[in-house]
Amino acid sequence: MVKIRLTRMGDKKSPFYRIVVADERAPRDGRFIDIVGTYDPLADPAVVKIDAEKAKKWLANGAQPTDTVRSLFVQQEIIPAGKRPPAKTGKKKTDKEG
């Protein structure tokens, strides 16, 4: 599955993040498919730069944003601030004692 998530950049104790599209199995700072934007949490106020066109394209193609990226998208009004769909759960196991 393809995820839209943060990769950490910057020096020690001064993080800076890229918002990237990557395979969920890739390491956090590993290979990615596309850069969608940047996020600097240390600036006051935090600086968020997102290419809305790219983000909407990837969301339309089925990429799933992580919780943090989802909240950044809501702040930038890229996606509506609605409830998330409930998580899919497996079938309940029943113990058959016979």
N, CA, C and O atoms as a printed pandas DataFrame, in Angstrom:
     atom_number atom_name residue_name chain_id  residue_number  x_coord  y_coord  z_coord
0              1         N          MET        A               1    0.843   -1.173    0.000
1              2        CA          MET        A               1    0.000    0.000    0.000
2              3         C          MET        A               1    0.892    1.242    0.000
3              4         O          MET        A               1    1.969    1.255    0.596
4              5         N          VAL        A               2    0.429    2.258   -0.666
5              6        CA          VAL        A               2    1.168    3.516   -0.741
6              7         C          VAL        A               2    0.650    4.451    0.347
7              8         O          VAL        A               2   -0.559    4.611    0.517
8              9         N          LYS        A               3    1.572    5.063    1.078
9             10        CA          LYS        A               3    1.223    5.982    2.162
10            11         C          LYS        A               3    1.794    7.363    1.878
11            12         O          LYS        A               3    2.825    7.497    1.219
12            13         N          ILE        A               4    1.117    8.387    2.380
13            14        CA          ILE        A               4    1.666    9.742    2.380
14            15         C          ILE        A               4    2.108    9.973    3.813
15            16         O          ILE        A               4    1.285    9.965    4.728
16            17         N          ARG        A               5    3.414   10.181    4.017
17            18        CA          ARG        A               5    3.948   10.254    5.377
18            19         C          ARG        A               5    5.115   11.226    5.458
19            20         O          ARG        A               5    5.538   11.802    4.456
20            21         N          LEU        A               6    5.628   11.397    6.681
21            22        CA          LEU        A               6    6.745   12.306    6.919
22            23         C          LEU        A               6    8.067   11.551    6.903
23            24         O          LEU        A               6    8.154   10.427    7.397
24            25         N          THR        A               7    9.106   12.179    6.328
25            26        CA          THR        A               7   10.468   11.668    6.464
26            27         C          THR        A               7   11.267   12.753    7.161
27            28         O          THR        A               7   11.120   13.936    6.852
28            29         N          ARG        A               8   12.108   12.354    8.096
29            30        CA          ARG        A               8   12.843   13.318    8.913
30            31         C          ARG        A               8   14.095   13.784    8.193
31            32         O          ARG        A               8   14.855   12.985    7.646
32            33         N          MET        A               9   14.289   15.081    8.206
33            34        CA          MET        A               9   15.483   15.698    7.650
34            35         C          MET        A               9   16.030   16.621    8.740
35            36         O          MET        A               9   15.485   16.663    9.843
36            37         N          GLY        A              10   17.079   17.345    8.449
37            38        CA          GLY        A              10   17.601   18.321    9.398
38            39         C          GLY        A              10   18.655   17.734   10.308
39            40         O          GLY        A              10   18.997   16.555   10.212
40            41         N          ASP        A              11   19.168   18.580   11.198
41            42        CA          ASP        A              11   20.236   18.197   12.112
42            43         C          ASP        A              11   19.672   17.582   13.383
43            44         O          ASP        A              11   18.460   17.476   13.576
44            45         N          LYS        A              12   20.601   17.184   14.238
45            46        CA          LYS        A              12   20.227   16.657   15.537
46            47         C          LYS        A              12   19.470   17.725   16.326
47            48         O          LYS        A              12   19.908   18.874   16.393
48            49         N          LYS        A              13   18.368   17.364   16.905
49            50        CA          LYS        A              13   17.528   18.229   17.732
50            51         C          LYS        A              13   16.924   19.417   16.982
51            52         O          LYS        A              13   16.401   20.339   17.608
52            53         N          SER        A              14   16.988   19.407   15.666
53            54        CA          SER        A              14   16.292   20.434   14.884
54            55         C          SER        A              14   15.637   19.764   13.670
55            56         O          SER        A              14   16.112   19.898   12.542
56            57         N          PRO        A              15   14.550   19.050   13.920
57            58        CA          PRO        A              15   13.927   18.280   12.844
58            59         C          PRO        A              15   13.222   19.160   11.816
59            60         O          PRO        A              15   12.725   20.244   12.121
60            61         N          PHE        A              16   13.201   18.663   10.625
61            62        CA          PHE        A              16   12.531   19.261    9.487
62            63         C          PHE        A              16   11.991   18.071    8.709
63            64         O          PHE        A              16   12.699   17.076    8.550
64            65         N          TYR        A              17   10.788   18.144    8.233
65            66        CA          TYR        A              17   10.180   16.972    7.606
66            67         C          TYR        A              17    9.787   17.238    6.159
67            68         O          TYR        A              17    9.354   18.335    5.807
68            69         N          ARG        A              18    9.946   16.218    5.333
69            70        CA          ARG        A              18    9.392   16.219    3.987
70            71         C          ARG        A              18    8.121   15.389    4.031
71            72         O          ARG        A              18    8.062   14.368    4.715
72            73         N          ILE        A              19    7.114   15.824    3.307
73            74        CA          ILE        A              19    5.895   15.038    3.166
74            75         C          ILE        A              19    6.046   14.284    1.851
75            76         O          ILE        A              19    6.074   14.887    0.778
76            77         N          VAL        A              20    6.144   12.959    1.945
77            78        CA          VAL        A              20    6.440   12.146    0.766
78            79         C          VAL        A              20    5.400   11.051    0.569
79            80         O          VAL        A              20    4.662   10.689    1.485
80            81         N          VAL        A              21    5.366   10.540   -0.647
81            82        CA          VAL        A              21    4.561    9.372   -0.980
82            83         C          VAL        A              21    5.532    8.206   -1.055
83            84         O          VAL        A              21    6.495    8.242   -1.821
84            85         N          ALA        A              22    5.278    7.162   -0.252
85            86        CA          ALA        A              22    6.204    6.030   -0.199
86            87         C          ALA        A              22    5.437    4.733    0.027
87            88         O          ALA        A              22    4.308    4.733    0.518
88            89         N          ASP        A              23    6.075    3.639   -0.340
89            90        CA          ASP        A              23    5.532    2.318   -0.041
90            91         C          ASP        A              23    5.586    2.143    1.475
91            92         O          ASP        A              23    6.579    2.510    2.103
92            93         N          GLU        A              24    4.541    1.594    2.063
93            94        CA          GLU        A              24    4.493    1.475    3.519
94            95         C          GLU        A              24    5.578    0.557    4.074
95            96         O          GLU        A              24    5.899    0.632    5.260
96            97         N          ARG        A              25    6.154   -0.316    3.228
97            98        CA          ARG        A              25    7.190   -1.237    3.691
98            99         C          ARG        A              25    8.575   -0.603    3.686
99           100         O          ARG        A              25    9.507   -1.162    4.264
100          101         N          ALA        A              26    8.729    0.547    3.049
101          102        CA          ALA        A              26   10.028    1.216    2.978
102          103         C          ALA        A              26   10.362    1.842    4.331
103          104         O          ALA        A              26    9.451    2.210    5.072
104          105         N          PRO        A              27   11.656    1.972    4.673
105          106        CA          PRO        A              27   12.037    2.625    5.930
106          107         C          PRO        A              27   11.584    4.083    5.964
107          108         O          PRO        A              27   11.340    4.691    4.922
108          109         N          ARG        A              28   11.475    4.628    7.158
109          110        CA          ARG        A              28   10.994    6.002    7.327
110          111         C          ARG        A              28   11.760    6.996    6.466
111          112         O          ARG        A              28   11.154    7.832    5.796
112          113         N          ASP        A              29   13.074    6.913    6.479
113          114        CA          ASP        A              29   13.887    7.851    5.710
114          115         C          ASP        A              29   14.430    7.217    4.435
115          116         O          ASP        A              29   15.406    7.703    3.864
116          117         N          GLY        A              30   13.808    6.147    3.994
117          118        CA          GLY        A              30   14.294    5.409    2.832
118          119         C          GLY        A              30   13.705    5.907    1.526
119          120         O          GLY        A              30   13.362    7.079    1.374
120          121         N          ARG        A              31   13.600    4.984    0.597
121          122        CA          ARG        A              31   13.141    5.291   -0.752
122          123         C          ARG        A              31   11.701    5.802   -0.736
123          124         O          ARG        A              31   10.857    5.298    0.005
124          125         N          PHE        A              32   11.441    6.808   -1.563
125          126        CA          PHE        A              32   10.094    7.338   -1.700
126          127         C          PHE        A              32    9.771    7.531   -3.172
127          128         O          PHE        A              32   10.657    7.488   -4.025
128          129         N          ILE        A              33    8.501    7.741   -3.459
129          130        CA          ILE        A              33    8.035    7.856   -4.836
130          131         C          ILE        A              33    7.989    9.311   -5.279
131          132         O          ILE        A              33    8.423    9.638   -6.384
132          133         N          ASP        A              34    7.463   10.196   -4.418
133          134        CA          ASP        A              34    7.265   11.592   -4.795
134          135         C          ASP        A              34    7.287   12.474   -3.550
135          136         O          ASP        A              34    6.889   12.036   -2.470
136          137         N          ILE        A              35    7.752   13.717   -3.699
137          138        CA          ILE        A              35    7.713   14.696   -2.614
138          139         C          ILE        A              35    6.473   15.565   -2.815
139          140         O          ILE        A              35    6.282   16.147   -3.883
140          141         N          VAL        A              36    5.634   15.650   -1.782
141          142        CA          VAL        A              36    4.394   16.409   -1.856
142          143         C          VAL        A              36    4.535   17.766   -1.178
143          144         O          VAL        A              36    3.868   18.723   -1.572
144          145         N          GLY        A              37    5.404   17.863   -0.152
145          146        CA          GLY        A              37    5.556   19.130    0.545
146          147         C          GLY        A              37    6.583   19.043    1.651
147          148         O          GLY        A              37    7.341   18.077    1.741
148          149         N          THR        A              38    6.601   20.085    2.508
149          150        CA          THR        A              38    7.518   20.145    3.642
150          151         C          THR        A              38    6.769   20.615    4.885
151          152         O          THR        A              38    5.698   21.217    4.801
152          153         N          TYR        A              39    7.367   20.322    6.050
153          154        CA          TYR        A              39    6.776   20.696    7.335
154          155         C          TYR        A              39    7.902   21.030    8.291
155          156         O          TYR        A              39    8.770   20.196    8.551
156          157         N          ASP        A              40    7.892   22.261    8.822
157          158        CA          ASP        A              40    8.900   22.711    9.780
158          159         C          ASP        A              40    8.205   23.021   11.105
159          160         O          ASP        A              40    7.650   24.108   11.266
160          161         N          PRO        A              41    8.227   22.077   12.065
161          162        CA          PRO        A              41    7.508   22.280   13.321
162          163         C          PRO        A              41    8.189   23.255   14.275
163          164         O          PRO        A              41    7.550   23.731   15.214
164          165         N          LEU        A              42    9.463   23.566   14.064
165          166        CA          LEU        A              42   10.177   24.439   14.988
166          167         C          LEU        A              42    9.952   25.920   14.714
167          168         O          LEU        A              42   10.193   26.748   15.593
168          169         N          ALA        A              43    9.503   26.267   13.533
169          170        CA          ALA        A              43    9.205   27.667   13.228
170          171         C          ALA        A              43    7.987   28.086   14.050
171          172         O          ALA        A              43    7.170   27.250   14.438
172          173         N          ASP        A              44    7.877   29.378   14.308
173          174        CA          ASP        A              44    6.759   29.859   15.116
174          175         C          ASP        A              44    5.953   30.869   14.312
175          176         O          ASP        A              44    6.422   31.999   14.174
176          177         N          PRO        A              45    4.805   30.563   13.781
177          178        CA          PRO        A              45    4.102   29.281   13.829
178          179         C          PRO        A              45    4.710   28.268   12.858
179          180         O          PRO        A              45    5.494   28.632   11.982
180          181         N          ALA        A              46    4.349   27.012   13.017
181          182        CA          ALA        A              46    4.899   25.940   12.179
182          183         C          ALA        A              46    4.622   26.229   10.702
183          184         O          ALA        A              46    3.531   26.666   10.336
184          185         N          VAL        A              47    5.624   25.980    9.867
185          186        CA          VAL        A              47    5.512   26.250    8.433
186          187         C          VAL        A              47    5.169   24.953    7.701
187          188         O          VAL        A              47    5.892   23.961    7.799
188          189         N          VAL        A              48    4.068   24.976    6.974
189          190        CA          VAL        A              48    3.639   23.821    6.193
190          191         C          VAL        A              48    3.480   24.272    4.747
191          192         O          VAL        A              48    2.707   25.185    4.454
192          193         N          LYS        A              49    4.215   23.629    3.846
193          194        CA          LYS        A              49    4.092   23.926    2.416
194          195         C          LYS        A              49    3.721   22.627    1.716
195          196         O          LYS        A              49    4.487   21.663    1.729
196          197         N          ILE        A              50    2.540   22.608    1.106
197          198        CA          ILE        A              50    2.053   21.401    0.443
198          199         C          ILE        A              50    1.602   21.757   -0.968
199          200         O          ILE        A              50    0.891   22.741   -1.174
200          201         N          ASP        A              51    2.019   20.949   -1.934
201          202        CA          ASP        A              51    1.532   21.077   -3.306
202          203         C          ASP        A              51    0.170   20.383   -3.344
203          204         O          ASP        A              51    0.088   19.160   -3.459
204          205         N          ALA        A              52   -0.895   21.178   -3.247
205          206        CA          ALA        A              52   -2.247   20.626   -3.135
206          207         C          ALA        A              52   -2.618   19.772   -4.341
207          208         O          ALA        A              52   -3.312   18.765   -4.201
208          209         N          GLU        A              53   -2.164   20.165   -5.507
209          210        CA          GLU        A              53   -2.493   19.414   -6.720
210          211         C          GLU        A              53   -1.913   18.000   -6.666
211          212         O          GLU        A              53   -2.598   17.028   -6.986
212          213         N          LYS        A              54   -0.634   17.891   -6.254
213          214        CA          LYS        A              54    0.003   16.572   -6.134
214          215         C          LYS        A              54   -0.678   15.738   -5.050
215          216         O          LYS        A              54   -0.932   14.548   -5.235
216          217         N          ALA        A              55   -0.970   16.380   -3.918
217          218        CA          ALA        A              55   -1.588   15.661   -2.805
218          219         C          ALA        A              55   -2.945   15.094   -3.213
219          220         O          ALA        A              55   -3.246   13.935   -2.925
220          221         N          LYS        A              56   -3.760   15.899   -3.879
221          222        CA          LYS        A              56   -5.082   15.431   -4.305
222          223         C          LYS        A              56   -4.967   14.316   -5.336
223          224         O          LYS        A              56   -5.774   13.387   -5.349
224          225         N          LYS        A              57   -3.951   14.415   -6.208
225          226        CA          LYS        A              57   -3.739   13.368   -7.215
226          227         C          LYS        A              57   -3.440   12.037   -6.538
227          228         O          LYS        A              57   -4.013   11.009   -6.900
228          229         N          TRP        A              58   -2.530   12.057   -5.541
229          230        CA          TRP        A              58   -2.161   10.815   -4.856
230          231         C          TRP        A              58   -3.311   10.273   -4.018
231          232         O          TRP        A              58   -3.501    9.060   -3.941
232          233         N          LEU        A              59   -4.080   11.159   -3.387
233          234        CA          LEU        A              59   -5.240   10.703   -2.617
234          235         C          LEU        A              59   -6.272   10.058   -3.544
235          236         O          LEU        A              59   -6.889    9.054   -3.188
236          237         N          ALA        A              60   -6.457   10.635   -4.731
237          238        CA          ALA        A              60   -7.400   10.069   -5.698
238          239         C          ALA        A              60   -6.929    8.707   -6.202
239          240         O          ALA        A              60   -7.745    7.856   -6.558
240          241         N          ASN        A              61   -5.605    8.502   -6.230
241          242        CA          ASN        A              61   -5.053    7.229   -6.686
242          243         C          ASN        A              61   -5.001    6.183   -5.575
243          244         O          ASN        A              61   -4.529    5.069   -5.804
244          245         N          GLY        A              62   -5.476    6.521   -4.374
245          246        CA          GLY        A              62   -5.578    5.527   -3.313
246          247         C          GLY        A              62   -4.510    5.585   -2.240
247          248         O          GLY        A              62   -4.469    4.704   -1.382
248          249         N          ALA        A              63   -3.636    6.596   -2.254
249          250        CA          ALA        A              63   -2.618    6.718   -1.210
250          251         C          ALA        A              63   -3.297    7.080    0.108
251          252         O          ALA        A              63   -4.204    7.912    0.134
252          253         N          GLN        A              64   -2.859    6.456    1.203
253          254        CA          GLN        A              64   -3.442    6.691    2.522
254          255         C          GLN        A              64   -2.530    7.594    3.344
255          256         O          GLN        A              64   -1.370    7.240    3.557
256          257         N          PRO        A              65   -3.008    8.754    3.817
257          258        CA          PRO        A              65   -2.163    9.603    4.660
258          259         C          PRO        A              65   -2.077    9.048    6.082
259          260         O          PRO        A              65   -3.031    8.453    6.583
260          261         N          THR        A              66   -0.925    9.250    6.725
261          262        CA          THR        A              66   -0.797    8.882    8.130
262          263         C          THR        A              66   -1.595    9.886    8.956
263          264         O          THR        A              66   -2.063   10.892    8.422
264          265         N          ASP        A              67   -1.755    9.626   10.243
265          266        CA          ASP        A              67   -2.557   10.507   11.096
266          267         C          ASP        A              67   -2.014   11.935   11.110
267          268         O          ASP        A              67   -2.782   12.892   11.010
268          269         N          THR        A              68   -0.698   12.081   11.232
269          270        CA          THR        A              68   -0.095   13.411   11.277
270          271         C          THR        A              68   -0.284   14.138    9.955
271          272         O          THR        A              68   -0.646   15.315    9.935
272          273         N          VAL        A              69   -0.044   13.447    8.861
273          274        CA          VAL        A              69   -0.203   14.070    7.540
274          275         C          VAL        A              69   -1.668   14.409    7.297
275          276         O          VAL        A              69   -1.975   15.445    6.706
276          277         N          ARG        A              70   -2.576   13.545    7.747
277          278        CA          ARG        A              70   -4.007   13.833    7.609
278          279         C          ARG        A              70   -4.358   15.141    8.315
279          280         O          ARG        A              70   -5.106   15.954    7.771
280          281         N          SER        A              71   -3.828   15.353    9.521
281          282        CA          SER        A              71   -4.136   16.590   10.245
282          283         C          SER        A              71   -3.530   17.806    9.542
283          284         O          SER        A              71   -4.127   18.883    9.550
284          285         N          LEU        A              72   -2.352   17.648    8.933
285          286        CA          LEU        A              72   -1.762   18.749    8.164
286          287         C          LEU        A              72   -2.613   19.058    6.931
287          288         O          LEU        A              72   -2.798   20.225    6.584
288          289         N          PHE        A              73   -3.129   18.028    6.273
289          290        CA          PHE        A              73   -3.990   18.230    5.107
290          291         C          PHE        A              73   -5.283   18.942    5.501
291          292         O          PHE        A              73   -5.777   19.788    4.755
292          293         N          VAL        A              74   -5.829   18.603    6.665
293          294        CA          VAL        A              74   -7.048   19.262    7.136
294          295         C          VAL        A              74   -6.759   20.730    7.429
295          296         O          VAL        A              74   -7.570   21.593    7.092
296          297         N          GLN        A              75   -5.614   21.031    8.053
297          298        CA          GLN        A              75   -5.237   22.421    8.332
298          299         C          GLN        A              75   -5.100   23.227    7.047
299          300         O          GLN        A              75   -5.484   24.396    7.000
300          301         N          GLN        A              76   -4.556   22.609    6.009
301          302        CA          GLN        A              76   -4.356   23.284    4.726
302          303         C          GLN        A              76   -5.595   23.196    3.824
303          304         O          GLN        A              76   -5.573   23.666    2.686
304          305         N          GLU        A              77   -6.669   22.594    4.337
305          306        CA          GLU        A              77   -7.946   22.454    3.646
306          307         C          GLU        A              77   -7.828   21.675    2.336
307          308         O          GLU        A              77   -8.498   21.989    1.352
308          309         N          ILE        A              78   -6.974   20.663    2.339
309          310        CA          ILE        A              78   -6.838   19.783    1.180
310          311         C          ILE        A              78   -7.890   18.683    1.244
311          312         O          ILE        A              78   -8.428   18.268    0.217
312          313         N          ILE        A              79   -8.181   18.211    2.463
313          314        CA          ILE        A              79   -9.253   17.240    2.657
314          315         C          ILE        A              79  -10.194   17.789    3.723
315          316         O          ILE        A              79   -9.759   18.551    4.587
316          317         N          PRO        A              80  -11.472   17.421    3.682
317          318        CA          PRO        A              80  -12.410   17.927    4.687
318          319         C          PRO        A              80  -12.133   17.326    6.061
319          320         O          PRO        A              80  -11.581   16.232    6.178
320          321         N          ALA        A              81  -12.523   18.054    7.084
321          322        CA          ALA        A              81  -12.272   17.627    8.463
322          323         C          ALA        A              81  -13.404   16.745    8.961
323          324         O          ALA        A              81  -14.079   17.084    9.933
324          325         N          GLY        A              82  -13.610   15.627    8.306
325          326        CA          GLY        A              82  -14.656   14.704    8.718
326          327         C          GLY        A              82  -14.091   13.584    9.552
327          328         O          GLY        A              82  -12.891   13.517    9.818
328          329         N          LYS        A              83  -14.980   12.707    9.958
329          330        CA          LYS        A              83  -14.543   11.535   10.708
330          331         C          LYS        A              83  -13.835   10.572    9.775
331          332         O          LYS        A              83  -14.174   10.471    8.596
332          333         N          ARG        A              84  -12.860    9.870   10.303
333          334        CA          ARG        A              84  -12.194    8.825    9.526
334          335         C          ARG        A              84  -13.092    7.606    9.491
335          336         O          ARG        A              84  -13.846    7.369   10.435
336          337         N          PRO        A              85  -13.027    6.833    8.431
337          338        CA          PRO        A              85  -13.811    5.594    8.417
338          339         C          PRO        A              85  -13.287    4.643    9.488
339          340         O          PRO        A              85  -12.094    4.660    9.791
340          341         N          PRO        A              86  -14.151    3.819   10.063
341          342        CA          PRO        A              86  -13.689    2.909   11.116
342          343         C          PRO        A              86  -12.672    1.912   10.584
343          344         O          PRO        A              86  -12.722    1.509    9.422
344          345         N          ALA        A              87  -11.759    1.529   11.445
345          346        CA          ALA        A              87  -10.726    0.568   11.062
346          347         C          ALA        A              87  -11.369   -0.784   10.806
347          348         O          ALA        A              87  -12.309   -1.184   11.492
348          349         N          LYS        A              88  -10.850   -1.471    9.816
349          350        CA          LYS        A              88  -11.366   -2.799    9.519
350          351         C          LYS        A              88  -10.825   -3.777   10.548
351          352         O          LYS        A              88   -9.629   -3.807   10.838
352          353         N          THR        A              89  -11.722   -4.564   11.085
353          354        CA          THR        A              89  -11.305   -5.565   12.058
354          355         C          THR        A              89  -11.565   -6.943   11.481
355          356         O          THR        A              89  -12.437   -7.129   10.633
356          357         N          GLY        A              90  -10.805   -7.885   11.951
357          358        CA          GLY        A              90  -10.978   -9.258   11.483
358          359         C          GLY        A              90  -12.238   -9.867   12.052
359          360         O          GLY        A              90  -12.894   -9.283   12.914
360          361         N          LYS        A              91  -12.564  -11.035   11.566
361          362        CA          LYS        A              91  -13.736  -11.728   12.087
362          363         C          LYS        A              91  -13.482  -12.140   13.526
363          364         O          LYS        A              91  -12.367  -12.508   13.897
364          365         N          LYS        A              92  -14.523  -12.073   14.318
365          366        CA          LYS        A              92  -14.397  -12.479   15.710
366          367         C          LYS        A              92  -14.273  -13.994   15.778
367          368         O          LYS        A              92  -15.023  -14.728   15.135
368          369         N          LYS        A              93  -13.324  -14.434   16.557
369          370        CA          LYS        A              93  -13.125  -15.870   16.718
370          371         C          LYS        A              93  -14.032  -16.375   17.832
371          372         O          LYS        A              93  -14.160  -15.747   18.882
372          373         N          THR        A              94  -14.644  -17.495   17.589
373          374        CA          THR        A              94  -15.485  -18.098   18.619
374          375         C          THR        A              94  -14.844  -19.400   19.052
375          376         O          THR        A              94  -14.436  -20.219   18.229
376          377         N          ASP        A              95  -14.765  -19.570   20.336
377          378        CA          ASP        A              95  -14.195  -20.802   20.879
378          379         C          ASP        A              95  -15.298  -21.851   20.965
379          380         O          ASP        A              95  -16.325  -21.653   21.613
380          381         N          LYS        A              96  -15.058  -22.948   20.304
381          382        CA          LYS        A              96  -16.032  -24.041   20.348
382          383         C          LYS        A              96  -15.529  -25.090   21.324
383          384         O          LYS        A              96  -14.536  -25.778   21.085
384          385         N          GLU        A              97  -16.241  -25.185   22.417
385          386        CA          GLU        A              97  -15.884  -26.189   23.412
386          387         C          GLU        A              97  -16.883  -27.331   23.277
387          388         O          GLU        A              97  -18.088  -27.141   23.443
388          389         N          GLY        A              98  -16.376  -28.492   22.982
389          390        CA          GLY        A              98  -17.312  -29.554   22.715
390          391         C          GLY        A              98  -17.118  -30.715   23.536
391          392         O          GLY        A              98  -17.854  -31.693   23.406
